[in-house]
Amino acid sequence: MGRITRKRKIIVAAVSSIVAAVFFLLLLFRWPLEFDVYFNEILLVVILIVTIPSAIVDIIHSRWLDGIEKQMPVLVRGVSEIQETGLTFIKGFERVVEDEMIKSPLAEEVRKLTLNMSWGLSFEEALQRFRDRIGSNVVNRFCALLLEANRSGGEVRKVFTATAGFMEEMRELEENTTTQMRPYIIIIFAAFFVYLFTSIILLQTFFIPMEEYTGALEVEPLLTPGEFTNFFYRTMMVSAILGGLMSGKIGSRRTLAGLKYAIILLVMGYFIFFFTIPPNWSGLDIIFGDLI
């Protein structure tokens, strides 16, 4: 678990997209007939190739960032208490790490902060590097307050004390907001499964039996049951991706956080469709013919 820069995220997304494109084009030109037959499955695999690496990278980085933000109030409170002994707030950072008041990953970042200052960087420059490395809204607010207090020549100890209380309140507010948003994520998941259930009912009770009636009446249908099945498979994939991204935005206030939800919905939706409305190539429609 560690920090992943924006550049690395872009590289991972670009590489996975290139691999997916090569896979797609290779199948298209190498096996054109099979490509048409298995298009839904190929599309699913391509989407997973693109999304899974980015989802893993986002999970790793978000856990690292969450571990830092959870400990920020402890860091600020610890520096404030150490200042009561008469030490400067710069020495306070060093003591907080030495006394193990904070743990990794924040301890490693604070250690880098103190090392930068020991190598000759000014406190402002070291703090700006600390802020840029982490890239968190919580850390940005903390650094902005501390820099302004340092520039204005005020009593930094009081700033630390007030900031610690503010950050604890903000953390509690963030957790409460996340808890209150969970029911909306459940609603999105429920809406997706309602769509699956409705699609299955429509196909099994209307579109598939309709082929028998059109055959008896010698009427050519505009769309065959297979084409209707393909339509529902593909709209299921679109619904899963959009529903997952919306869940991430609502739950974590970040769209990329919804990639993991999108992958879960995609895989579940495909297998539910596969065993209830099997594709023509699978042969399951013959095995479970009485149930379809």
N, C-alpha and C positions, 0 to 999 in steps of 0.2 A: 504494500500500500504506500503510495507516494504521490508527489506532485507531478502533474502532467501538464506541460505548457500548451498554450494555444497552438503553437507551431506543430507540436507532436500530434495534437488532435486533428489538425488539418491534414497532416501526412497520413495518418491512419485512415481517415475518411477517403482521401484521394487514392491510396493504394487499394483499399477494399472496393472502391468504385471501379477502378481499372480492372481488377481481377474479375469482378462481376461482369463487366462489359466484354472481356475476352472470353469468359465462359459462355456468355449468351451468343456472341458472334460465332464462336467455334461450333456450337451445337447447330446454329442456324445454317451454316454453310457446309458442315460435315455431314449432318444427318437431317436434311430438310423435311423429309416425310415424318420421321419420329418427332421432329420439333413441333409440328402442328398437333400431333396426337397428345404429346405430353406438355403442351404449352403452359397450362396452369401450374404444373409441378415445377417446370423450369423457372417460371416467374416467381414462384414462392422461394426457390433456392437462391435466385438472384437477389431478391429483397433481403433474405437472411444474410447473405454474404456481405451486403452493404451495411446492414444495421448492426449485426452482432459485434464486430470489432469496436465500432463507435460506442455502442452501449456498454461494453466492458470497460473501455477507457473512461467513459463518463462516470461509471459506478466507482472505479478506483479513485478518480480525482475528487468526486463528491464526498466520499468517505474521508479522504485526507483533509479536505476543506472543513468538513463537519467536525472532525477531531480537533482542528485548530480553533474554530469558532466556539466550541463548547468550553475550551480552556481559557479563552481570552479574559473573561471576568476574573478567573483565578489569578492570572498573570497580573492584571491591573491591581487587584486587591493585594497581592503579595508585594508588589513594588511599593504600594502606598504604605503598607505596614512596616516594611524594611526602612523606608525613609524616616519613620518615627524614631529610629535609633540614631539618626544623624547622618546616615550615608547618603550620598547623592543618588539621584534616580538612575544614573548610568550604572553605578555599582549595584543598585537594586536589581537591575536585570540580571547581572552576573550571579547574585546571591539566590535569586529565584530558581535559576537553573541548577546551581550547586547544591541547594537544599532539596532539590527534587520536588518542588512545589507544583511544577508542571511536568507533563510527560510528553513523549513523542506523539505527534510530529511537531508540536509547538516548541518543545524544548530545543529541537534541532534548529529551528528558524531563529529563535532568540539567541542561541549560541553563535549563529552566523552574524547576527546583529552586533553582538559584543566583539566578535573577532574583527569585523570591518572597522569598528572604532579603534581597536588596538593596533590595527595596521595604518592608522593615520587619518581615516575618514572622519569628517565631522559628524556630530550626532544627527544632524538633519539629513545628511547624505545617506548615512547608514539606515536611518528610519525610512527614508524614501525607497531604498532598495528593499527593505523588509516589506513595505507596503506593495511594491510592484511584484515581488516574488509570489506573494500569496494571492493578491487580486480578489480579496473578499470585501464585501460592503462593510462588514463589522470592523475589519482591520483598517479599512480606509477611513471610517469615522474616527476610530481611535487615534490613528496617526495624524489626521487633520487637527484634532483637538490638541494633541500633544505638541505639534509643530507650532501652532498659533500661540500656545501658552509659553513655549520656549522663546519665541520671537518677541513676544510682548514683555517678557521679563517678569511675568507674574510668578506666584508661588505654585510650582508644578505639583507639589504634594496634594494641594487642595483639588487640583484638576484631576489627579489620579483617583482620589476618593470619590469625587462626583461621577467620574467616568465609569468607575466600577459598578456603582449602583445603577447607572443608566444602562450599561451593557447587560446586566443581569435582568433588568426589566424588559429590554428588547429581546433577550433570549427567551424569556417566558412568553412574551407576546408572539414570537415566531412559532414556538411549540404549540400554543393555543390555536393559532391560525391554521397550522398543519392539521391539528386534530379536527377542527371544525370543517376542513375541506375534504376529509376522508369520505363522508357520505356522498359527495358529488362524484368522487371517483367510482364508488360502488354503483351509482346511478348510470354512469357511462358504461361500465361493464354489463350491468343489467340490460341496458338498451341494446348492446351488441348481441347478447344471447337471445333477446326477444326477436331481433332481426334474424338470427339463425333459425330459431323455431318457426317463425313466419315463413321464411324461405323454404324450409323443409316441408311444411304443410302444403304450401302452394305447389311445389314440384310434385309431391307424392299424390296429392288429391286432385290436382287440376291439370298441370302442364303435361306430365307423363301419361296419364290416362287419356288425354285429349288426342294423342297420336292414334289410338284405336278408333276413335270416332271419325277422325278425318280420313283414315284409311277405309273405313266402311262406307263413308259418303263419297269416296274418291275425290276428296278436296285436298289440294296441295297447301299445307300450312306455311305461313310466312316464316316461322322459325320452328325448328325441330326441338324435341325435348333436350337433346344434347346441347344445342345452342343456348337454350334457356338455362341449363345446368352450368355451362361455362360462364354465362352472364352473372349468375348468383355467386359462383366461385370468385370471380374477379371483383365484384362489388363487395364481397365479404372481406377481401384483402384490403381494399380501399378503406372500408369502415374500420378494420382493425388498426390500420396505420394512423388514421385521423383520430380515432378514439384513444389510442395509446398516447399520442402526442398531446392531446387535450388533457388527459389524466396527469401527465407530467407537468404541464403548465399550471394546472389547478393545484396539484399536490405539493410541488416543489418550486413553483414559480419559474421553472426552466423547461423549455420545450424539449431539449435533448434528454432530460430526465425521463421523458415518456417513451424513449426507445425500448426500454425493457418491457413496459406494458404492451407496446405494439407487437413485440416479438411473441409474448405470451398469448395475446389474442390471435395473432396470425396462426401459430402452431395449433392452438386449441380449436380454432374455427375450421382449419383445414381438416383435421382428423375427425371432427364431428361431421362435417360434410362428407368426408371420404367413406365413413361407415354407415351413413344414413342415405346419402345420394351418391353412390359410387360412380366414378368416371367409367366410361364405356370400356376402356382398356383393362380395367382391374379384374373383371370377371366376378366381382362380388355381387353384381346385380343378378347373376344367375344363382349364386349360392344362397343369397338372402332374398330371392325373388318374391317370396310370400310376404315379406315384411315391407316391400317397397311398393 
